[in-house]
Amino acid sequence: VPQVPVDMAQRFEHGSAIHEMVQRHLRYQANMSKFRFKFDAEVSTADTPLGKRYGITSSCDGVCTWFNDDGTPLLRIGLEIKSEAPDSWAKLKAPRPKHVEQATVYQACLDLPLMYYMYYNKGTQQETPMNGTWMLPFNKEIWASLEDKIDRVLETHYSGGPLLEGKKAYHCSWCPYQHDCQPETQARKSLEAELKEED
């Protein structure tokens, strides 16, 4: 199994440190709050019905819950933390589509009506504000599209085909299963098979 590239490992390490810092701060705020507020970090999707159905074993960076006077949950908001270099930060106008897709999976699994996309500027320590641009409701259309893709990937997997339909994507570079999937090799084999059939 090939090792994760060093630059990608460093990015993850730096991103993890930022995640831990933000999570620690929110945990402190929850503990000091005079309101009924709770913060949970790294909330797993694995034991949810959708997590079990689709084998989704990831975790949401955080879930903020506000409670009524009687202790029942009033509002739950998911938290997705992303760190950005200053140049990338300057170009951000809204959450990146790939991040929205990722967080939509968490929203579906954890039944989260809202997701706050906190982008953190590595150069200035600025964060995106909690407003309508960065706080998005659960999008049923995006989830339907993702669920369809998950179904196709699982069907392909169980039938012994290439998991990514021969297409290498950004996340392949750190995926621990790339040696098994081998999207580029599978794509070449598919093309060769098609050419043989045409002859």
C-alpha positions in Angstrom: 0.0 0.0 0.0 1.6 3.3 -1.0 2.2 5.9 1.6 0.2 9.1 1.8 2.3 11.9 0.0 4.3 14.0 2.6 2.8 17.3 1.5 -0.7 15.8 1.9 0.1 14.4 5.3 1.4 17.8 6.4 -1.8 19.5 5.2 -3.8 17.0 7.2 -1.7 17.5 10.3 -2.0 21.3 10.1 -5.8 21.0 9.4 -6.2 18.7 12.4 -4.5 21.2 14.7 -6.9 23.9 13.5 -9.8 21.6 14.0 -8.7 20.8 17.6 -8.2 24.4 18.4 -11.7 25.4 17.2 -13.4 22.4 18.9 -11.6 23.2 22.2 -12.8 26.8 22.0 -16.5 25.7 21.3 -16.3 23.1 24.1 -15.1 25.9 26.5 -17.9 28.2 25.3 -20.5 25.5 25.9 -19.2 24.8 29.4 -19.2 28.5 30.3 -22.5 29.3 28.7 -25.4 30.5 30.8 -27.7 29.2 28.0 -28.6 25.5 27.5 -25.9 24.9 24.9 -23.9 21.8 24.2 -21.0 21.1 21.8 -20.0 17.6 20.6 -16.8 17.2 18.5 -16.2 14.5 15.9 -19.7 13.1 15.9 -19.6 9.7 14.1 -22.0 8.7 11.4 -21.1 5.0 11.7 -23.9 4.0 14.1 -26.7 5.9 12.4 -29.2 4.1 10.1 -27.7 5.6 7.0 -24.2 5.1 8.2 -24.9 1.4 8.7 -26.8 1.1 5.4 -24.0 2.6 3.3 -20.9 2.0 5.4 -20.3 5.7 6.1 -17.8 5.7 8.9 -16.7 9.4 8.9 -17.5 12.0 11.5 -18.9 15.6 11.5 -16.4 18.1 12.9 -19.0 19.2 15.4 -22.6 19.5 16.4 -24.0 22.4 18.4 -27.2 21.8 20.2 -29.4 24.4 22.0 -32.1 23.1 24.5 -35.5 24.3 25.7 -36.1 25.0 29.4 -37.5 21.4 29.7 -34.2 19.9 28.3 -35.6 19.0 24.8 -33.4 19.9 21.9 -34.5 23.2 20.3 -31.9 23.6 17.5 -29.0 21.5 16.1 -26.4 22.9 13.8 -23.5 20.9 12.3 -20.0 22.3 12.0 -17.7 21.7 9.0 -14.2 23.3 9.6 -12.0 24.0 6.6 -8.6 25.8 6.6 -7.5 27.9 3.7 -4.3 29.6 2.6 -4.7 33.4 2.4 -4.8 33.4 -1.4 -7.6 30.8 -1.5 -9.4 32.5 1.3 -9.5 35.8 -0.7 -11.4 34.0 -3.5 -14.0 32.3 -1.3 -17.5 33.7 -1.9 -19.5 30.6 -0.6 -18.8 27.1 0.6 -17.0 25.0 -2.0 -19.4 22.5 -3.7 -17.2 19.5 -2.8 -17.4 20.6 0.9 -21.2 21.0 0.7 -21.5 17.5 -0.7 -19.3 16.1 2.2 -21.3 18.0 4.8 -24.6 17.0 3.2 -23.7 13.4 4.0 -23.3 14.3 7.7 -26.5 16.3 7.6 -28.4 13.2 6.2 -26.8 10.8 8.7 -27.1 12.9 11.8 -30.4 14.6 10.9 -28.9 18.1 11.0 -31.2 20.8 9.5 -28.3 23.4 9.3 -24.6 23.2 8.6 -22.1 26.0 9.4 -19.1 26.0 7.0 -16.3 27.6 9.1 -13.4 28.5 6.8 -10.3 29.4 8.7 -7.7 31.7 7.2 -4.3 30.2 8.0 -2.6 33.6 7.5 -4.9 36.0 9.4 -6.8 33.6 11.7 -10.1 35.0 10.3 -13.2 32.8 10.2 -16.2 33.0 8.0 -19.2 34.5 9.8 -22.3 32.5 10.9 -24.6 34.0 8.3 -26.8 32.9 5.4 -23.8 32.5 3.1 -21.9 30.1 5.3 -24.9 28.5 7.1 -26.8 26.2 4.7 -30.0 24.2 5.3 -30.1 20.5 4.4 -30.5 20.2 0.6 -32.7 17.2 -0.4 -31.7 17.4 -4.1 -27.9 17.2 -3.3 -28.5 14.3 -0.9 -30.7 12.5 -3.6 -27.8 12.9 -6.1 -25.2 11.6 -3.5 -27.4 8.7 -2.5 -27.7 7.7 -6.1 -23.9 7.9 -6.5 -23.4 5.8 -3.4 -25.8 3.2 -4.7 -24.0 3.0 -8.0 -20.6 2.7 -6.3 -21.8 -0.1 -4.0 -23.4 -1.9 -6.9 -20.2 -1.6 -8.9 -18.2 -2.8 -5.9 -20.3 -5.9 -5.3 -20.3 -6.8 -8.9 -16.5 -6.7 -9.0 -16.1 -3.6 -11.1 -13.9 -0.5 -10.6 -15.1 1.5 -7.7 -14.8 4.9 -9.3 -15.9 3.9 -12.7 -12.4 4.4 -14.0 -12.2 8.0 -13.0 -9.4 9.3 -10.6 -10.5 12.1 -8.3 -8.8 14.5 -5.9 -9.5 12.3 -2.8 -7.8 9.3 -4.5 -4.4 10.7 -3.5 -4.9 9.9 0.2 -7.4 7.1 -0.1 -6.1 3.9 1.7 -8.0 1.8 -0.9 -6.5 3.2 -4.1 -4.3 0.1 -4.4 -7.4 -2.0 -4.6 -9.5 0.3 -6.8 -6.7 1.5 -9.1 -9.0 3.8 -11.1 -6.4 4.7 -13.8 -5.6 1.0 -14.4 -9.3 0.1 -14.4 -10.1 2.8 -16.9 -7.3 1.6 -19.2 -8.6 -2.0 -19.0 -12.1 -0.9 -19.8 -10.9 1.1 -22.8 -8.8 -1.9 -24.0 -11.8 -4.2 -23.7 -14.0 -1.8 -25.6 -11.5 -1.5 -28.4 -11.2 -5.3 -28.6 -15.0 -5.6 -29.0 -15.0 -3.1 -31.8 -12.3 -5.1 -33.7 
